[in-house]
Amino acid sequence: MERNQSVWITGASAGIGEALAVKLLREGRRVALTARREGMLQEFRRAWSGEYQDRILLLPCDVTNRDSLAAQYELLKERWGVPDMIVANAGTHIHMEAQAIRFELCKQVLDLNLYGALGFVTLVLPDFLERRRGTIVGIASVAGYRGLPTAAAYGASKAGLINFLEGLRLDVEPHGIRVVIVNPGFVLTPLTADNTFRMPFLISAEQAANYIYDGLRKGKMEIHFPPVFSWTLKVLRILPYPLYHRLIRRRTRRGERVI
């Protein structure tokens, strides 16, 4: 990653998105930040000195609103041109026990986590293809590896994003475009702060941003963390389903959660 590159991040008002913006700014990049909560974006920018403020561009909008997102992209291009990297980070999670599963709630999760990311990527992709350069980063989750209790919609949205990015990589790499999939475990963010169950290997958003930055710098195709947790789930992913089912069921009966 070269200094002064421009990076457009969605879901940038808190959590991983905000922490990654901080890391990138400190390492000399320009960051364009998108989130629905404009006030939080303004607070973020005010916290930096004038030198840094010149490298922050606020593009507030709802990423599920295609017209609004497209309008902000035009503003970005007017100010800085086509970005060097985009980070599809906006996402949500709704904890759903069996009795709480509703179509409307599932759709809300999928609309933001999957279709919001796809809309963001496909908006910028034509310019990346024309320029034959660019990096697409998608923040998915280890929850997308296999099905997990109380996370049917969330896991489906992240599994869909992983598969989309894996397929997209094969299509766009010959055109000079890099695709990076990020699969975090538990990260302390506003989404996880209210969880009442034990979250193994919980890390801070700042630690997550460091993992992502280091992975990008090293040219990784997938960045997953924390390593002990994510590698454990990768092993579980290849187990025969009956064995996997028994292991997950036994663990969650003890009041624990895998994700």
C-alpha positions as CSV (number, residue, x, y, z in Angstrom):
1,M,0.0,0.0,0.0
2,E,1.5,3.3,-1.0
3,R,1.1,6.6,0.9
4,N,-1.5,9.0,-0.2
5,Q,-3.7,6.3,-1.7
6,S,-7.4,6.9,-1.4
7,V,-9.6,4.4,0.4
8,W,-13.4,4.5,0.6
9,I,-14.8,2.7,3.7
10,T,-18.5,2.0,4.4
11,G,-19.8,1.5,7.9
12,A,-17.1,3.9,9.0
13,S,-18.8,5.7,12.0
14,A,-17.8,3.0,14.5
15,G,-16.2,-0.4,15.1
16,I,-13.9,-1.9,12.5
17,G,-14.6,0.7,9.9
18,E,-13.7,3.6,12.2
19,A,-10.6,1.8,13.6
20,L,-9.4,1.0,10.1
21,A,-9.8,4.6,9.0
22,V,-7.7,5.7,12.0
23,K,-5.0,3.2,11.0
24,L,-5.0,4.2,7.4
25,L,-4.8,7.9,8.2
26,R,-1.9,7.4,10.5
27,E,-0.1,5.5,7.8
28,G,-0.5,8.3,5.3
29,R,-3.6,7.4,3.3
30,R,-6.6,9.5,2.4
31,V,-9.9,8.1,3.6
32,A,-13.5,8.7,2.4
33,L,-16.0,7.7,5.1
34,T,-19.6,6.5,4.6
35,A,-22.2,5.8,7.2
36,R,-25.7,6.7,7.9
37,R,-24.8,8.6,11.1
38,E,-23.4,11.9,9.7
39,G,-23.0,13.4,13.2
40,M,-20.6,10.6,14.2
41,L,-18.6,11.1,11.0
42,Q,-18.4,14.8,11.7
43,E,-17.1,14.1,15.2
44,F,-14.5,11.8,13.8
45,R,-13.2,14.5,11.5
46,R,-13.1,17.1,14.2
47,A,-10.9,14.9,16.3
48,W,-8.0,15.3,13.8
49,S,-5.7,18.3,13.2
50,G,-6.0,20.3,10.0
51,E,-3.3,18.3,8.3
52,Y,-5.3,15.1,8.7
53,Q,-8.6,16.8,8.0
54,D,-7.5,17.5,4.5
55,R,-7.2,13.7,4.0
56,I,-10.7,12.9,5.3
57,L,-13.8,13.1,3.1
58,L,-17.2,12.5,4.5
59,L,-19.8,10.9,2.3
60,P,-22.8,10.2,4.6
61,C,-25.5,7.9,3.2
62,D,-27.3,4.6,3.6
63,V,-25.5,2.1,1.4
64,T,-28.8,0.2,0.8
65,N,-30.0,3.4,-1.0
66,R,-28.4,3.0,-4.5
67,D,-29.2,6.5,-5.7
68,S,-27.8,8.1,-2.6
69,L,-24.6,6.0,-2.7
70,A,-24.1,6.8,-6.4
71,A,-24.5,10.5,-5.7
72,Q,-21.8,10.3,-3.0
73,Y,-19.5,8.4,-5.4
74,E,-19.8,11.2,-7.9
75,L,-18.7,13.6,-5.2
76,L,-15.8,11.4,-4.3
77,K,-14.7,11.3,-8.0
78,E,-15.0,15.1,-8.3
79,R,-12.8,15.6,-5.2
80,W,-10.2,12.8,-5.4
81,G,-10.9,10.7,-8.5
82,V,-11.6,7.0,-8.6
83,P,-10.4,5.5,-5.2
84,D,-7.5,3.2,-5.1
85,M,-9.3,0.8,-2.6
86,I,-12.8,0.3,-1.4
87,V,-13.8,-1.5,1.9
88,A,-17.3,-2.9,2.0
89,N,-17.6,-2.9,5.8
90,A,-21.2,-1.8,6.6
91,G,-23.1,-4.5,8.3
92,T,-25.5,-5.5,11.1
93,H,-26.4,-8.5,13.2
94,I,-29.7,-9.4,14.7
95,H,-29.6,-12.2,17.3
96,M,-32.5,-14.6,16.5
97,E,-33.6,-17.5,18.6
98,A,-36.0,-19.9,16.9
99,Q,-39.1,-18.1,18.2
100,A,-37.8,-14.7,16.9
101,I,-36.9,-15.7,13.3
102,R,-38.9,-13.4,11.0
103,F,-38.7,-12.8,7.3
104,E,-38.5,-9.0,7.8
105,L,-35.6,-9.4,10.2
106,C,-33.7,-11.8,8.0
107,K,-34.2,-9.5,5.0
108,Q,-32.9,-6.5,7.0
109,V,-29.7,-8.4,7.7
110,L,-29.3,-9.6,4.1
111,D,-30.1,-6.2,2.6
112,L,-27.2,-4.5,4.4
113,N,-24.6,-7.2,4.8
114,L,-24.9,-8.8,1.4
115,Y,-26.8,-6.6,-1.0
116,G,-25.4,-3.4,0.4
117,A,-21.9,-4.8,-0.1
118,L,-22.7,-6.0,-3.6
119,G,-24.2,-2.6,-4.5
120,F,-21.1,-0.8,-3.3
121,V,-18.7,-3.1,-5.1
122,T,-20.6,-3.1,-8.4
123,L,-20.9,0.7,-8.3
124,V,-17.1,1.2,-8.3
125,L,-16.2,-1.9,-10.3
126,P,-16.7,-0.4,-13.8
127,D,-14.2,2.4,-13.1
128,F,-11.7,-0.1,-11.7
129,L,-12.0,-2.2,-14.8
130,E,-11.6,0.8,-17.1
131,R,-8.5,1.8,-15.2
132,R,-7.3,-1.8,-14.8
133,R,-6.3,-1.2,-11.2
134,G,-7.9,-1.2,-7.8
135,T,-8.4,-3.2,-4.6
136,I,-11.8,-4.5,-3.3
137,V,-12.0,-5.5,0.3
138,G,-15.0,-7.2,1.8
139,I,-15.5,-7.5,5.5
140,A,-17.3,-10.9,5.9
141,S,-17.0,-13.1,9.0
142,V,-15.9,-16.5,10.2
143,A,-19.6,-17.0,10.7
144,G,-19.8,-17.4,6.9
145,Y,-17.8,-20.7,7.1
146,R,-20.6,-22.9,8.3
147,G,-24.1,-22.7,9.8
148,L,-24.2,-21.6,13.5
149,P,-27.1,-21.3,16.0
150,T,-29.0,-17.9,16.3
151,A,-27.1,-16.6,13.3
152,A,-28.9,-18.2,10.3
153,A,-29.5,-14.9,8.5
154,Y,-26.2,-13.3,9.6
155,G,-24.2,-16.4,8.5
156,A,-26.1,-16.6,5.2
157,S,-25.3,-13.0,4.5
158,K,-21.6,-13.5,5.2
159,A,-21.4,-16.8,3.4
160,G,-23.0,-15.1,0.4
161,L,-20.5,-12.3,0.5
162,I,-17.5,-14.7,0.8
163,N,-18.7,-16.7,-2.2
164,F,-19.4,-13.5,-4.2
165,L,-15.9,-12.2,-3.6
166,E,-14.2,-15.5,-4.3
167,G,-16.1,-15.7,-7.7
168,L,-15.5,-12.0,-8.4
169,R,-11.7,-12.5,-7.8
170,L,-11.5,-15.0,-10.6
171,D,-13.3,-12.6,-13.0
172,V,-11.4,-9.4,-12.2
173,E,-7.8,-10.5,-11.4
174,P,-6.9,-10.7,-15.2
175,H,-7.9,-7.0,-15.3
176,G,-5.4,-5.9,-12.6
177,I,-8.0,-5.8,-9.8
178,R,-7.2,-7.3,-6.4
179,V,-10.0,-8.8,-4.2
180,V,-9.4,-9.4,-0.5
181,I,-11.8,-11.2,1.9
182,V,-11.7,-10.4,5.6
183,N,-13.1,-12.9,8.0
184,P,-13.0,-11.7,11.6
185,G,-14.0,-13.6,14.7
186,F,-15.4,-11.7,17.8
187,V,-14.6,-8.0,17.7
188,L,-15.7,-5.6,20.4
189,T,-18.0,-3.1,18.5
190,P,-21.4,-1.6,19.2
191,L,-22.9,-4.7,17.6
192,T,-21.2,-7.1,20.0
193,A,-21.2,-4.9,23.1
194,D,-24.7,-6.0,24.1
195,N,-24.0,-9.7,23.8
196,T,-24.7,-11.6,27.1
197,F,-22.9,-14.8,26.2
198,R,-19.1,-15.5,26.4
199,M,-17.3,-14.4,23.3
200,P,-14.0,-16.5,22.9
201,F,-10.9,-14.7,21.7
202,L,-12.6,-11.3,21.8
203,I,-10.4,-8.6,20.4
204,S,-10.7,-4.8,20.1
205,A,-11.6,-3.0,16.9
206,E,-8.1,-1.5,16.9
207,Q,-6.6,-5.0,16.9
208,A,-8.8,-6.0,14.1
209,A,-7.7,-2.9,12.1
210,N,-4.1,-3.9,12.7
211,Y,-4.7,-7.5,11.4
212,I,-6.4,-6.1,8.3
213,Y,-3.7,-3.5,7.6
214,D,-0.9,-6.0,8.0
215,G,-2.8,-8.5,5.7
216,L,-3.3,-5.9,3.0
217,R,0.4,-4.9,3.2
218,K,1.4,-8.5,2.8
219,G,-0.8,-9.1,-0.2
220,K,-3.1,-11.7,1.4
221,M,-6.1,-13.0,-0.4
222,E,-7.9,-13.8,2.8
223,I,-7.3,-12.1,6.2
224,H,-8.8,-14.0,9.1
225,F,-8.3,-13.4,12.8
226,P,-7.7,-13.9,15.6
227,P,-5.6,-16.8,14.3
228,V,-6.3,-19.5,16.9
229,F,-10.0,-18.9,16.7
230,S,-10.3,-18.6,12.9
231,W,-8.1,-21.6,12.2
232,T,-10.2,-23.7,14.6
233,L,-13.3,-22.7,12.6
234,K,-11.5,-23.5,9.4
235,V,-10.9,-27.0,10.7
236,L,-14.5,-27.4,11.7
237,R,-15.5,-26.3,8.2
238,I,-14.1,-29.6,6.7
239,L,-15.6,-32.0,9.3
240,P,-18.4,-34.3,8.1
241,Y,-21.7,-32.7,8.9
242,P,-22.9,-35.1,11.6
243,L,-19.7,-34.6,13.6
244,Y,-19.8,-30.9,13.1
245,H,-23.4,-30.8,14.2
246,R,-22.8,-32.8,17.4
247,L,-19.8,-30.6,18.3
248,I,-21.6,-27.3,17.9
249,R,-24.7,-28.5,19.6
250,R,-22.8,-29.8,22.6
251,R,-20.9,-26.5,22.9
252,T,-23.9,-24.3,22.6
253,R,-25.9,-26.3,25.1
254,R,-23.3,-25.2,27.7
255,G,-24.4,-21.6,27.1
256,E,-21.5,-20.7,24.9
257,R,-21.5,-19.3,21.4
258,V,-19.2,-20.0,18.5
259,I,-19.9,-16.6,16.9
